[in-house]
């Protein structure tokens, strides 16, 4: 009897998450073609805020002044990021928007080294380079195309 091979669950999960993440750019681009960007973001994040408020109401009640200050600061930066990203989807392709967004993850070690003076090991630099190349290829620009 042949040995039964296991499905690579973590790998399949990672591919699935990446696919969903990538599809959201197309879905958001289609949505903002039909309704104004700020209205779309309001619908999206008011619904999310209500769900989070209900699901985590106990933790939110115990959150101190510093916690709320930190949450509001992070919220401001996330709001700005989502506004610019969604406005960008009105002016470029979903693939380019995904590439630009994904590059922020790739550039994290660079930002840490430059702005926070963190020591970044060679493995992180190599991983960032490989991830950047992978993002470029996944965005459909590895076929001699260009980002435009």
N, CA, C and O of each residue as an XYZ file, in Angstrom:
592
protein
N       0.844     -1.171      0.000
C       0.000      0.000      0.000
C       0.895      1.241      0.000
O       1.847      1.320      0.776
N       0.597      2.189     -0.850
C       1.405      3.404     -0.970
C       1.179      4.301      0.236
O       0.085      4.362      0.797
N       2.227      4.983      0.612
C       2.116      5.921      1.731
C       1.206      7.078      1.328
O       1.265      7.586      0.208
N       0.388      7.463      2.254
C      -0.551      8.551      1.999
C       0.170      9.875      2.233
O       0.774     10.090      3.284
N       0.100     10.742      1.256
C       0.746     12.044      1.409
C      -0.247     13.023      2.025
O      -1.441     13.016      1.727
N       0.295     13.856      2.888
C      -0.548     14.860      3.539
C      -0.651     16.094      2.656
O       0.295     16.461      1.959
N      -1.787     16.711      2.698
C      -1.944     17.974      1.989
C      -1.086     19.023      2.684
O      -1.032     19.047      3.913
N      -0.429     19.874      1.944
C       0.396     20.925      2.557
C      -0.501     22.062      3.059
O      -0.590     23.119      2.434
N      -1.153     21.831      4.181
C      -2.150     22.767      4.698
C      -1.590     24.179      4.893
O      -2.223     25.137      4.450
N      -0.434     24.345      5.535
C       0.063     25.717      5.689
C       0.309     26.413      4.348
O      -0.004     27.593      4.187
N       0.869     25.675      3.394
C       1.132     26.257      2.090
C      -0.160     26.616      1.366
O      -0.265     27.683      0.761
N      -1.141     25.721      1.432
C      -2.436     26.016      0.815
C      -3.107     27.210      1.486
O      -3.727     28.037      0.816
N      -2.984     27.299      2.803
C      -3.532     28.435      3.526
C      -2.885     29.741      3.098
O      -3.572     30.744      2.901
N      -1.570     29.730      2.953
C      -0.853     30.925      2.528
C      -1.258     31.345      1.116
O      -1.461     32.530      0.855
N      -1.374     30.389      0.215
C      -1.802     30.697     -1.151
C      -3.225     31.251     -1.134
O      -3.524     32.216     -1.837
N      -4.099     30.647     -0.337
C      -5.481     31.129     -0.247
C      -5.570     32.541      0.293
O      -6.327     33.361     -0.227
N      -4.808     32.830      1.327
C      -4.816     34.177      1.904
C      -4.292     35.192      0.898
O      -4.840     36.287      0.771
N      -3.238     34.831      0.188
C      -2.687     35.722     -0.839
C      -3.699     35.970     -1.953
O      -3.824     37.091     -2.446
N      -4.408     34.939     -2.343
C      -5.410     35.091     -3.394
C      -6.521     36.028     -2.951
O      -6.938     36.906     -3.707
N      -7.000     35.846     -1.731
C      -8.054     36.725     -1.216
C      -7.542     38.158     -1.126
O      -8.235     39.096     -1.520
N      -6.311     38.326     -0.601
C      -5.719     39.663     -0.490
C      -5.629     40.309     -1.866
O      -5.981     41.477     -2.023
N      -5.169     39.576     -2.849
C      -5.040     40.118     -4.194
C      -6.388     40.462     -4.816
O      -6.520     41.477     -5.499
N      -7.377     39.627     -4.582
C      -8.708     39.875     -5.143
C      -9.362     41.113     -4.544
O     -10.188     41.752     -5.195
N      -9.001     41.458     -3.309
C      -9.628     42.641     -2.700
C      -9.300     43.901     -3.490
O     -10.113     44.825     -3.525
N      -8.138     43.964     -4.120
C      -7.805     45.150     -4.907
C      -8.754     45.298     -6.092
O      -9.203     46.401     -6.404
N      -9.051     44.189     -6.744
C      -9.988     44.211     -7.873
C     -11.388     44.570     -7.374
O     -12.082     45.377     -7.993
N     -11.798     43.977     -6.268
C     -13.134     44.241     -5.733
C     -13.289     45.701     -5.316
O     -14.311     46.323     -5.604
N     -12.283     46.249     -4.641
C     -12.346     47.651     -4.226
C     -12.347     48.546     -5.459
O     -13.088     49.528     -5.506
N     -11.537     48.227     -6.446
C     -11.509     49.030     -7.668
C     -12.878     49.030     -8.344
O     -13.338     50.071     -8.813
N     -13.523     47.885     -8.396
C     -14.866     47.812     -8.976
C     -15.869     48.601     -8.150
O     -16.748     49.261     -8.705
N     -15.746     48.539     -6.834
C     -16.684     49.250     -5.960
C     -16.559     50.760     -6.125
O     -17.569     51.456     -6.225
N     -15.334     51.271     -6.155
C     -15.172     52.728     -6.253
C     -15.458     53.245     -7.662
O     -15.526     54.455     -7.876
N     -15.625     52.342     -8.616
C     -16.087     52.764     -9.942
C     -17.573     53.098     -9.891
O     -18.076     53.848    -10.727
N     -18.282     52.529     -8.892
C     -19.727     52.719     -8.781
C     -20.140     53.728     -7.713
O     -21.159     54.401     -7.862
N     -19.365     53.838     -6.647
C     -19.718     54.786     -5.581
C     -18.487     55.613     -5.211
O     -17.360     55.173     -5.438
N     -18.687     56.795     -4.648
C     -17.538     57.629     -4.275
C     -16.626     56.926     -3.265
O     -17.086     56.181     -2.398
N     -15.340     57.180     -3.400
C     -14.339     56.528     -2.553
C     -14.624     56.715     -1.071
O     -14.595     55.747     -0.312
N     -14.895     57.929     -0.653
C     -15.085     58.174      0.780
C     -16.358     57.495      1.294
O     -16.389     57.031      2.434
N     -17.394     57.434      0.477
C     -18.609     56.726      0.887
C     -18.323     55.235      1.025
O     -18.755     54.603      1.988
N     -17.592     54.674      0.060
C     -17.227     53.263      0.131
C     -16.449     52.976      1.415
O     -16.757     52.021      2.129
N     -15.445     53.796      1.708
C     -14.647     53.582      2.919
C     -15.496     53.731      4.175
O     -15.312     52.987      5.139
N     -16.414     54.675      4.172
C     -17.294     54.847      5.328
C     -18.151     53.603      5.546
O     -18.236     53.102      6.668
N     -18.779     53.104      4.501
C     -19.583     51.886      4.626
C     -18.738     50.729      5.143
O     -19.153     49.995      6.040
N     -17.570     50.578      4.577
C     -16.690     49.457      4.914
C     -16.233     49.511      6.371
O     -16.312     48.510      7.084
N     -15.763     50.654      6.806
C     -15.145     50.712      8.121
C     -16.124     51.018      9.254
O     -15.833     50.697     10.407
N     -17.256     51.618      8.967
C     -18.276     51.750     10.012
C     -18.801     50.363     10.369
O     -18.975     50.043     11.545
N     -19.050     49.546      9.358
C     -19.501     48.172      9.628
C     -18.446     47.407     10.416
O     -18.779     46.692     11.361
N     -17.186     47.547     10.043
C     -16.106     46.855     10.755
C     -15.988     47.362     12.188
O     -15.787     46.570     13.110
N     -16.110     48.671     12.384
C     -16.013     49.246     13.729
C     -17.125     48.741     14.634
O     -16.891     48.463     15.811
N     -18.320     48.624     14.100
C     -19.446     48.113     14.892
C     -19.189     46.657     15.285
O     -19.405     46.282     16.437
N     -18.733     45.843     14.347
C     -18.442     44.442     14.659
C     -17.350     44.320     15.725
O     -17.473     43.513     16.647
N     -16.295     45.108     15.603
C     -15.208     45.072     16.588
C     -15.708     45.561     17.943
O     -15.373     44.981     18.976
N     -16.499     46.615     17.943
C     -17.020     47.152     19.206
C     -17.879     46.126     19.935
O     -17.811     46.019     21.159
N     -18.680     45.378     19.199
C     -19.528     44.353     19.812
C     -18.684     43.164     20.277
O     -18.838     42.682     21.399
N     -17.801     42.704     19.411
C     -17.007     41.517     19.726
C     -16.026     41.753     20.871
O     -15.751     40.832     21.640
N     -15.498     42.955     20.997
C     -14.468     43.237     21.999
C     -14.900     44.304     23.005
O     -14.061     45.036     23.529
N     -16.184     44.395     23.271
C     -16.689     45.451     24.153
C     -16.076     45.395     25.544
O     -15.826     46.440     26.145
N     -15.832     44.216     26.061
C     -15.229     44.102     27.392
C     -13.810     44.643     27.411
O     -13.443     45.394     28.316
N     -13.033     44.280     26.451
C     -11.653     44.777     26.376
C     -11.616     46.276     26.125
O     -10.766     46.977     26.674
N     -12.531     46.773     25.299
C     -12.561     48.202     25.014
C     -12.916     49.004     26.263
O     -12.398     50.103     26.461
N     -13.795     48.463     27.105
C     -14.149     49.152     28.363
C     -12.953     49.255     29.299
O     -12.825     50.229     30.040
N     -12.077     48.252     29.269
C     -10.909     48.237     30.163
C      -9.711     48.992     29.601
O      -8.695     49.132     30.281
N      -9.820     49.473     28.384
C      -8.710     50.168     27.753
C      -8.504     51.523     28.420
O      -9.434     52.324     28.510
N      -7.302     51.775     28.879
C      -7.000     53.032     29.570
C      -6.774     54.181     28.606
O      -6.863     54.037     27.387
N      -6.477     55.330     29.202
C      -6.262     56.549     28.426
C      -5.123     56.369     27.402
O      -5.263     56.765     26.245
N      -4.004     55.775     27.827
C      -2.885     55.557     26.910
C      -3.268     54.609     25.777
O      -2.841     54.790     24.637
N      -4.068     53.604     26.095
C      -4.529     52.674     25.072
C      -5.392     53.363     24.028
O      -5.236     53.120     22.831
N      -6.301     54.220     24.475
C      -7.159     54.948     23.538
C      -6.343     55.935     22.710
O      -6.597     56.106     21.517
N      -5.370     56.580     23.335
C      -4.508     57.513     22.599
C      -3.732     56.766     21.514
O      -3.643     57.228     20.376
N      -3.180     55.623     21.870
C      -2.443     54.818     20.887
C      -3.361     54.336     19.769
O      -2.996     54.360     18.594
N      -4.552     53.901     20.151
C      -5.512     53.418     19.152
C      -5.907     54.527     18.182
O      -6.011     54.297     16.977
N      -6.124     55.715     18.704
C      -6.490     56.830     17.835
C      -5.335     57.227     16.915
O      -5.554     57.557     15.750
N      -4.122     57.194     17.430
C      -2.956     57.516     16.598
C      -2.812     56.514     15.468
O      -2.640     56.894     14.309
N      -2.882     55.243     15.803
C      -2.795     54.206     14.777
C      -3.952     54.336     13.797
O      -3.773     54.171     12.591
N      -5.134     54.632     14.314
C      -6.313     54.797     13.471
C      -6.169     55.920     12.465
O      -6.611     55.797     11.322
N      -5.554     57.016     12.884
C      -5.335     58.136     11.963
C      -4.421     57.710     10.814
O      -4.708     57.989      9.650
N      -3.325     57.035     11.147
C      -2.403     56.592     10.101
C      -3.048     55.553      9.182
O      -2.856     55.598      7.967
N      -3.806     54.625      9.751
C      -4.498     53.635      8.915
C      -5.531     54.299      8.011
O      -5.680     53.921      6.849
N      -6.239     55.283      8.541
C      -7.236     56.008      7.751
C      -6.574     56.688      6.563
O      -7.047     56.578      5.433
N      -5.481     57.389      6.823
C      -4.752     58.060      5.743
C      -4.279     57.035      4.707
O      -4.404     57.261      3.503
N      -3.742     55.923      5.173
C      -3.265     54.887      4.261
C      -4.376     54.327      3.392
O      -4.209     54.187      2.181
N      -5.518     54.004      4.007
C      -6.628     53.450      3.231
C      -7.193     54.466      2.256
O      -7.576     54.105      1.143
N      -7.253     55.734      2.653
C      -7.758     56.761      1.736
C      -6.852     56.853      0.513
O      -7.330     56.816     -0.621
N      -5.541     56.972      0.741
C      -4.626     57.081     -0.392
C      -4.616     55.818     -1.253
O      -4.575     55.898     -2.481
N      -4.653     54.658     -0.607
C      -4.658     53.414     -1.375
C      -5.912     53.323     -2.241
O      -5.831     52.953     -3.413
N      -7.054     53.654     -1.679
C      -8.307     53.537     -2.421
C      -8.399     54.596     -3.509
O      -8.885     54.311     -4.604
N      -7.939     55.821     -3.228
C      -7.886     56.836     -4.287
C      -6.930     56.400     -5.394
O      -7.186     56.653     -6.572
N      -5.844     55.754     -5.026
C      -4.895     55.262     -6.018
C      -5.516     54.229     -6.933
O      -5.166     54.154     -8.111
N      -6.436     53.428     -6.407
C      -7.097     52.414     -7.235
C      -7.980     53.042     -8.313
O      -8.355     52.374     -9.276
N      -8.310     54.320     -8.152
C      -9.062     55.008     -9.197
C      -8.162     55.397    -10.362
O      -8.643     55.683    -11.459
N      -6.838     55.406    -10.117
C      -5.911     55.940    -11.106
C      -4.907     54.916    -11.650
O      -4.158     55.228    -12.575
N      -4.881     53.723    -11.101
C      -3.933     52.711    -11.576
C      -4.604     51.343    -11.534
O      -5.744     51.217    -11.086
N      -3.904     50.340    -11.994
C      -4.469     48.987    -12.018
C      -4.439     48.364    -10.622
O      -3.691     48.797     -9.746
N      -5.256     47.355    -10.442
C      -5.263     46.611     -9.182
C      -3.914     45.944     -8.949
O      -3.449     45.866     -7.812
N      -3.280     45.460    -10.018
C      -1.967     44.821     -9.889
C      -0.926     45.814     -9.391
O      -0.125     45.481     -8.517
N      -0.927     47.022     -9.932
C       0.030     48.030     -9.473
C      -0.230     48.427     -8.028
O       0.711     48.604     -7.254
N      -1.498     48.569     -7.658
C      -1.828     48.922     -6.281
C      -1.381     47.821     -5.321
O      -0.860     48.107     -4.243
N      -1.584     46.573     -5.711
C      -1.122     45.455     -4.887
C       0.389     45.435     -4.774
O       0.932     45.154     -3.705
N       1.078     45.735     -5.883
C       2.541     45.791     -5.871
C       3.028     46.882     -4.919
O       3.909     46.639     -4.094
N       2.467     48.067     -5.030
C       2.883     49.184     -4.175
C       2.601     48.862     -2.712
O       3.452     49.097     -1.854
N       1.429     48.332     -2.418
C       1.080     47.985     -1.037
C       1.998     46.898     -0.506
O       2.495     47.001      0.616
N       2.226     45.867     -1.291
C       3.101     44.789     -0.857
C       4.530     45.241     -0.635
O       5.234     44.673      0.200
N       4.967     46.247     -1.362
C       6.329     46.748     -1.187
C       6.543     47.364      0.193
O       7.675     47.418      0.672
N       5.485     47.825      0.830
C       5.645     48.348      2.191
C       6.088     47.243      3.146
O       6.869     47.488      4.066
N       5.594     46.042      2.929
C       6.038     44.909      3.742
C       7.497     44.595      3.440
O       8.299     44.360      4.344
N       7.821     44.595      2.164
C       9.189     44.298      1.741
C      10.163     45.353      2.277
O      11.283     45.024      2.670
N       9.743     46.598      2.293
C      10.621     47.692      2.716
C      10.709     47.876      4.226
O      11.471     48.719      4.700
N       9.943     47.102      4.987
C       9.975     47.245      6.439
C      11.381     47.129      7.018
O      11.750     47.958      7.850
N      12.189     46.136      6.618
C      13.552     46.099      7.163
C      14.368     47.337      6.786
O      15.183     47.812      7.577
N      14.150     47.850      5.593
C      14.869     49.052      5.165
C      14.461     50.238      6.035
O      15.313     50.987      6.514
N      13.150     50.404      6.235
C      12.667     51.498      7.082
C      13.201     51.364      8.501
O      13.606     52.350      9.116
N      13.198     50.129      9.023
C      13.719     49.903     10.364
C      15.187     50.265     10.475
O      15.613     50.841     11.476
N      15.958     49.935      9.460
C      17.391     50.236      9.468
C      17.638     51.741      9.339
O      18.458     52.306     10.063
N      16.931     52.377      8.422
C      17.183     53.785      8.142
C      16.613     54.697      9.229
O      17.319     55.572      9.732
N      15.356     54.505      9.593
C      14.696     55.440     10.495
C      14.829     55.081     11.971
O      14.885     55.974     12.817
N      14.881     53.795     12.292
C      14.939     53.367     13.688
C      16.325     52.868     14.085
O      16.567     52.528     15.243
N      17.223     52.828     13.116
C      18.597     52.359     13.324
C      18.660     50.934     13.873
O      19.540     50.598     14.665
N      17.705     50.101     13.434
C      17.734     48.682     13.799
C      18.797     47.982     12.975
O      19.022     48.304     11.808
N      19.439     47.025     13.604
C      20.371     46.180     12.847
C      19.549     45.134     12.106
O      18.757     44.409     12.708
N      19.740     45.067     10.834
C      18.998     44.131      9.994
C      19.993     43.104      9.462
O      20.984     43.448      8.818
N      19.705     41.843      9.746
C      20.590     40.769      9.311
C      20.516     40.523      7.820
O      19.576     40.944      7.146
N      21.516     39.838      7.325
C      21.606     39.539      5.897
C      20.413     38.723      5.416
O      19.972     38.888      4.279
N      19.886     37.842      6.268
C      18.724     37.040      5.866
C      17.508     37.922      5.597
O      16.750     37.662      4.662
N      17.314     38.968      6.412
C      16.187     39.882      6.194
C      16.358     40.651      4.889
O      15.384     40.868      4.167
N      17.585     41.065      4.580
C      17.831     41.766      3.325
C      17.573     40.853      2.127
O      16.974     41.266      1.134
N      18.026     39.629      2.233
C      17.806     38.666      1.145
C      16.316     38.390      0.988
O      15.802     38.361     -0.130
N      15.624     38.188      2.101
C      14.182     37.927      2.058
C      13.433     39.115      1.448
O      12.499     38.926      0.669
N      13.838     40.328      1.799
C      13.203     41.522      1.238
C      13.419     41.586     -0.270
O      12.497     41.908     -1.019
N      14.633     41.280     -0.716
C      14.923     41.305     -2.157
C      14.115     40.245     -2.898
O      13.536     40.528     -3.946
N      14.072     39.031     -2.361
C      13.318     37.956     -3.009
C      11.825     38.288     -3.018
O      11.144     38.062     -4.018
N      11.319     38.819     -1.916
C       9.900     39.190     -1.856
C       9.587     40.298     -2.850
O       8.540     40.273     -3.496
N      10.470     41.254     -2.978
C      10.270     42.333     -3.950
C      10.216     41.805     -5.370
O       9.363     42.215     -6.158
N      11.120     40.901     -5.698
C      11.116     40.292     -7.029
C       9.828     39.491     -7.234
O       9.221     39.547     -8.304
N       9.416     38.746     -6.205
C       8.176     37.978     -6.295
C       6.962     38.862     -6.489
O       6.084     38.537     -7.288
N       6.895     39.980     -5.769
C       5.786     40.915     -5.947
C       5.763     41.474     -7.366
O       4.707     41.613     -7.983
N       6.943     41.787     -7.859
C       7.041     42.305     -9.221
C       6.492     41.286    -10.222
O       5.721     41.637    -11.114
N       6.888     40.048    -10.071
C       6.422     39.002    -10.979
C       4.930     38.738    -10.816
O       4.223     38.557    -11.807
N       4.443     38.716     -9.575
C       3.020     38.462     -9.331
C       2.130     39.590     -9.836
O       0.968     39.366    -10.175
N       2.674     40.799     -9.886
C       1.852     41.927    -10.327
C       1.652     41.927    -11.841
O       0.970     42.797    -12.383
N       2.247     40.952    -12.517
C       2.063     40.857    -13.960
C       3.038     41.705    -14.737
O       2.891     41.872    -15.948
N       4.023     42.240    -14.062
C       4.981     43.119    -14.722
C       6.288     42.412    -15.049
O       7.211     43.037    -15.573
N       6.381     41.134    -14.754
C       7.598     40.394    -15.035
C       7.698     39.922    -16.472
O       8.660     39.245    -16.836
N       6.717     40.271    -17.294
C       6.704     39.829    -18.685
C       7.225     40.913    -19.628
O       6.893     40.935    -20.813
N       8.039     41.804    -19.085
C       8.556     42.893    -19.907
C       7.669     44.122    -19.845
O       7.968     45.135    -20.477
N       6.583     44.044    -19.090
C       5.696     45.191    -18.934
C       6.318     46.227    -18.021
O       7.461     46.086    -17.586
N       5.579     47.235    -17.745
C       6.081     48.280    -16.869
C       4.986     48.739    -15.936
O       3.800     48.587    -16.229
N       5.386     49.298    -14.814
C       4.414     49.852    -13.867
C       3.951     51.186    -14.402
O       4.759     52.091    -14.610
N       2.651     51.318    -14.627
C       2.135     52.586    -15.124
C       0.731     52.782    -14.621
O       0.104     53.797    -14.925
